[in-house]
Amino acid sequence: MTTGTSLRPRADDRKGTPDQEVNIAQNGGFLAVSAGLVGVVSYACSLLMANMLGTADYTQFAAAAMILGVVGIVANALVPLPLSHVVAVHRQGSEERQDGMAFSVFVSCLAGLAAAAITGGVTLAIATPDLAAAVALAAFAIFVVNAPAGWLQGELRFTWYALSTIGEVVLRLIFSLLVVVMAWSAGGAVLGFVAGCLAPLVVPWRFYRDLRWRPRVLLQRWRWAETTDIASVLCVVSVLVGLDVMVVGFLDNGSVDAAGFQALATIAKGPVYVAAGTALVAFPLLRTPGVKVGEVLGASFASFGQLVVVAFAIIATAPPLMSGLIVPQKYHGSLGLLPWLAASGLGYAVLMVLSTILLAMRAYRRCQIGLACACLMVIGGLWIGWQLNAVTGMAIGSAVGAVTACVVLAVLARPVLATAHPGRGAGTFLVLACILILVLALTAQVHPLVWLAFAAFSGITVLAHQRGMLPHRNDFRISRRRQVGRRSKTTGRRQRRAAHLR
């Protein structure tokens, strides 16, 4: 067997810690909240730069930040999930885990060098050499720090992962404040991305103990095939999520309507944060040997469904007085688009969860066909909407395209997800979801404070239920030890009964 054609190694009989419990709802909700906090802090960094840098410097900084945002999308798609699979199925210190980690680090460095060369060259065409060098360094750093993120996901250390992502943007914010104090230019502001990348490198030492110099793993074609499959799907999903913001800026650049659309679309992507949290938890669990697939899928869908419905209902029914508090007044004329943009955010969230679960189940072909249809529907919805009613039409077209795309992908995914019994309890859930949306919509018409009270109550109730703090139990906790204990207890009762009968 040659190195270049070596077969995929079988998964170890790796078992989690006997008393290890993975609460899908608790971890998914925590990751969703942390992702939202990351977005808020990132937005604060952008506002700080907009107010403190000169116009020319901020224009260059904004262009560089957009380029680095694309780099981050590609890096997150290329490295973490393939590595999380390797870590989830192979023991610490095993040859297979060390090979997988070596491959991920090599890919991170090689892709980082390529990204540095490309982004530096593009930036050099529109800015100074100093800024181009800063962008190139930041692009390389963004790629390198994704290997520790994948390891944390595979080890199911979701709290550490969330704290590292929050630490990354907090470091960037602190560095941005330093830039303002030191009166540095746009190049100094971009170096904040590099400073933030120090936080994800702070991981347990076990990660570094498994790092080995094994360049031969780059010749294993099956690793490249799996990485390419996962990366291509996640890149398509990420592009679809941000496509409406990019397209409206291109078609109606500089108008107040387009800027209002972009500001509200960012807020309306709240359900996507919920989807990201659920996907990060579900993928490594579904790749873990011996896991009950139906149990993980059922818990993932139940947790995601509750959180995403509450997020959608709050965003879609927010009264103008409340939503206007977080949107600049010059964009208040676009507040009527918020329900449509919230619907598109809901569709994108379902697309993200379904595509990630199909990847975890290795249903690559179904996932690719579904995303191809999604591209046609989303792009078609945006184009038709623009032709019919400009920016307002694009908001409606985005909602119709995203919701239709997620329905098509759900139909394609249903045979793969049959073990989770996806239709069971759907009727009751839909009725409760409609009641929640209707109540919030009615209270928004009564008084904003009444709406705020109901919105806060619904959010707190769902989070408390998912953390097991309410009398009615939830079914989100995956525990191997509890399952074994239940079987042993039942077996003991049967043995005692048989002895009594004898």
N, C-alpha and C positions, 0 to 999 in steps of 0.2 A: 504493500500500500504506500503510495507516494504521498508526500506532504501536500501537494497541490490538489489531490483528489481524495483526501481522507474523508471518511464518512462522519456524519453528525454523531457525536457520542450520545449514548443513552443517558437519560436522567438518572441521577442517584436516587436511592430510596431515602431521600432527605425528609426528615420530619421536623416540624417546628418544636420549640420547647414544649414539654408536656403540658405545662399550665398556660401556654401562650394563647391569648384570645385576641382575635382581630374583629373589632367592632366596625363594620363597614360604614354604618351611618355616622358614628362618632368621628372616625377618621376622615370620611368624605366631607362631612360638614366643616370640620376643622380646616381641611385643605381648601375648601371653597371660601371660607372666611379669610384665610391667609392670602389666597389669590386676590380677593377683593381689596385687602389691605395693601398688597403690593401695587395694585393698580392705582389706589389713592395716593400712595407715597410717590409713585412715578409721575402722576399728574401734578403733584405738588412740586416736584423737581422741575418739571417743564414750566410751570407758572413762575417759579423762582427765577429761572433763566430768562423767561420772557420779560420780566420786570426789571432785572438787574443788569442784563447784558445790553450792549448797544444794538441798534437795529441790524446792522451788517453782521455783527457777531452772532446774534440770535438766529438770523436766517441761515448762517452756516451751521450753527449748532443743530437747528431743527432738521436740516437736510442730513447731517451726520447721524442724528438719532433715528431718523427713518431708515437709513441704510442699516444701522446696527439692529434695529427691530427685525428686519428681514433676516439678518444673520442669526438672531436669536431663535426665530421660527425654524430655520433649517437645522440649527444645532440641536434644539430640543427634539426634533423629529429623527435625527440621525443616530444619536448615541443612547439616551437614557433607557428607552423601552427594551431594545435588544439586550443591553447589559442587565437590566432588571430580570429578564427571563433567565439568563445564565446564573445569576446570583440566587434566584429563587429555586432552581432545580439542582444545584450542585453545592456540596458541602464546602465550608471554609477549608482552605489548604489543599483542596483537590486539584488535580491537573486540569480538569475541564474548567473550573472556575478561574484558575490562573491564566489559562489560554484565553478565555472570554474577556477577562479584564485587560490583558495585554492587547487584544484586538481592539477593544473600545478606546484605549488610550492612544494606540497608533492611529486609529481613524480620526480621533479628536485632533491630534497634532497635525496630521496630513491635511485634513479638511480645514483646520485653523490656518495653516500656512497658505492654502489656496484662497481662503476667504480674505486673509490679510492682503494678499497680492491684488485681488480683484477690487476690494473695497478701497484700498489705498490708491489704486490707479484711478478709480471713478472719482474719488474725492479730490485727487490732485487736479482733475480737469476743471473743478468748480471752486477750489479753495487753495489755501496756502500749503506748502510742503509740511509745515509743522502740524497743521490740522490733519493732513493726509496720514502722517506718521502716527498720530494719536488714534485715528480711526482704525488703521491697520493693526495696531497693538491691541485695541479693544476687541476687534473681531477675533483675533487669535485667542485672547483670554476667554471670551464667551464660549468658544468651542472646548477649550481645555477643561473648564470646570463642570462640564456636563457628565463626565465619567463618575465623579462622586455622587451626583444626583441619581444616576441610574443604580448605583450600588445601594443607596439608601432606600430606594423603592423596592429593590429586590429583597432587602433585609426586612421589609415592612416597618421601617423606622420613619413613619410618616410625620411624627411630631418633629423629629430632628430635621427632616426635609423641609417642612413648613417654616421652621425657625431660620433655616439657612437662606431660604428665598426672601424672607422678610429682612434678615440681616444684610442681604445683598443690596436691596434698595435703600435701606437705612444708611449703609455706608456711602452709597452714592449721594444721598441727600446731604450727609455731613460733609462730604468732599465738595459738593456744590456750594455749600455755605462758605467753605474755605476759599473756593474760587472767587466768590463775591468779595470776601474780605481782602484777598491778595490782588484783586483787580486783574485776574488772568483773562485771557481771551477765550474764544470758542474752543481752541485746542485744549486748554486746561479744563474746561467744562466736560469735554469728551473723555478726559482721563478719569472722570468719576465712574465711568463704566468699568474701567480697569480696576479701580479701587474696590468697587462693589464685588468684583469677582474673587476677592480674597475670602469672603464669607463662606461660599460653598466648599472651599478647600478644607474647612475645619470639620472633619468627620472623625469617627472612631478610628483608632490606629489599626484596627483589623483590616480596614480598606488598604492601607499602605503595605501591610504584611503580605498581601496576596499579589502585589505588583511584581511582575517578572519581565525580563528582557527576552521576548520570544518573537522576533520578526517573522518566523516561519508561519505564524497564524495568518499573515496577510495573504498567503497562497491558498487558503482554504476557501474554495468557491462558495460552499453552502453558507458560510458566514456573511459573505457579501450579498448573496441572494436574499437571505432573511432581512438583513439590514436595509437593503434597497426596497423590499416589499413594505416594511413598516414605515420607513422614511417617506416613501412616495405617498402613501395614504395620509400620513399626518400632515405633510406639506400641503396636500390638496385641501384637507379640512381647514387648516389654518388660513389658507388663502381665501376660502369661501367665507369664513367668519369675518374677515376684514375687507372683503371685496366691495361691499356697498359703500364703505367710507372712502375707499380709494377712487372708485368710479365717479361718485358724485363730486369729489374734489377735482377730478379731471374734466368732467363735462361742464361743471358750473363753477369754475374756479373763481374765488374772490367774492362771490355773492353772499349776502347774509343768510339766504335760505340754505345754501350748501353748508355753510359753517354751522348753522343751527342743526341741520341734519346730522353732521358729524359729531357735534357735542352730545346730542341726544342718543345717537346710535351707540356711543361709548357707554353711556349709562344703561341702555337697554340690553347690552351684552351680559348683564348680571347672571342670567341662567347659564351662560357659558362657563362662569366660574364654578358653578355647581357641577357641571359636566366634567370639568377638569379634575375636580376633587374625586368624583366617583371613578373616573377612568384611571387615575393614578393608583387607587386602591385595588380596583378590580383586576387590572392586567396582571400584576405579579401573583395575585391569588389564584387566578385561573391557570397560570403556568406552573403552579406548585404541584409536585407529584402527590397523588393520593387525595387531592381535594375533591369534595363533592361539588361538581360543577353546577348542578341544579340549585343547590343551597346558596352558592355564591351569587349566581345570576339572580335568583329570587330576592336575596337581600339587597343586591346592588340596584335592581330596578325599583324595589319598594322605597329604598332610601332616596334614590335620585328623583323618583316621581313626587314624593312629598316635598322635598326641598325645592325642586324646580317649579312646581305649581305655585307654591307660596311666593317665590321670587317673581314669577311672571305676573301673578295677581297684583302684587304690590306695585310693580313698575307700571303695568298697564292701566291701573285705576287711580294712580296718583293724581290728586287734584292740582290744578295749576299753581295754587299758592304754595304747595309743598315742593313740587318739582322745580318751581321757579327759584327756590332758595339756593339750589346748587347749579343753576344754569344762569349765565350772565343775562342781564335784562335785554340786551339787544337781540338775543335769540329767543325771547319769549313767544314770538310769533310762530315758532315751529313746534310749540308744545303739543299741538293737536296731532302731531305725527307719532307721539310716544306710544300709544297702544299698538299701532302697526309695527313699529320698530321692536317693541317688546315681543310681539308674535314672531318676528323673524329671529330674535334672540333665542326664543324657545325652540324654534326649528333647528337652528344651528347647534343648540345644546344636545338635542336628541341625536342629530347627525354625529356629533363627537363621541357620545357614549356608545352608540351602536357600532360605529366604525372601529373604535378601540376594542370593544368586546369581540367583534368578528376577527380582528387581528389576533387577540389572545386565543381564540378558538381555531386559529389558522385557516379561517375561511376567506382566504385572500381573494379568490375569484369573485365571490359574491360581493365582497366589500368594494372591489375595484369597479364592478359593473354598477353597483349602487351609487358610488361617488361620481362615476361618469354621467349617470342620469341626473344626479344632483347638480353637477356643473351646468348641464343644459338647462335645467329648470330655473336655477338661481340667476344665471346670466340672461336667460330669456325673460324672466320676470322683471329684472332691472331694465332691460332694453325696452320692453313693451311699456313699462311704467313711465320711463323717460319720454317715450314718444307720445304717450297719451296726456301726461300732466306734469312733465318736468320733475322737480324734486319731490313734490307730493306723490306723484305717480310712482316714483322710484321706491318710496317708503312702502306703498301698498304692494308693488310688484315684488319687493324683497320679501315681504311677509308671505305672500302667496307662493313664491318660489321655494322658500325655505321650508314651509310647512308641507308642501307637496313632496319635496325631496325627502323629508324625513319619513313620510308615509310610505313612499316607494322603497326606501332602504329597510324599513321595518317589515314590509311584506317579503322582501328578499331574504331577510335575516330570520324570519320566523321558523323555518325548518331547523336551522342550527340552534336556535334558542328554545326548542321544544321542551327540553328538560326542566326549564324554569316555569313551565305552564303559564306563558305570558298572558293568556286570556282569562285566567282565574282571578276573580275579584276585580276585574277591570270595570265592570258596570258600577259597582259601589264606589270605586275610586273616582270615576268620572262624575257621578252625581255629587259627591262631596266637593270635588274640585269646582264644579259649576256653582254650587251653593256659596263657596268661599268667594269666588269672583263676583257673583251677584251681590253678596253682602257688602263687599268692599266698594263696588261700584255705586251702590245706593248710599252708603255712608259718606262717600266722597261728595255726593250731591247735597247731603244734609249739612255737614260742616267739616272742614279739614281736620280739626282736632278729634272729632269722632272717628273719622277714617284712620287717623294716626293711632288711636287707641286700639281699634280692631286689627290694624296691620301689625302692631307690636304684639298684641295677644296671639295672633295666628303664628307669627314667627317664633315667639318664645315657646308656644305649645308644641310645635313640631320639633324644635330642637330638644325640648325636655323629653318628649316621647322617644326620640331617637337615642337619647342618652340613658333611657330606661328609668327616668325619674317619675313617671306617671304610673298609676295603678295598673293600667292595661299594658301588658308586656309587649315588647317588640321582638321581631324575629331577625334582627340584623347581626347578631353576634355569632361568629364562627369559632367554635371551641372544640378542638379534638379531644381534650381531656374530658369534657362534659359528656361527649358522645360515648366515649369508652366507658365512663362511669355508669351511664344509663344502661348500656348493654350488659355490664357486669352485674348491675343490680337486678335486672330482669332475669338473667341467667340464674342468679342465686335463688330467686323466688321459685323458679321452675324446679331447681334441684331439690329444694326443701319440700315442695309439694309432691314430687315424685317419691321422695323418701317416706313421706307421711302415708301416701297411698299404699306403698309396699308394707 
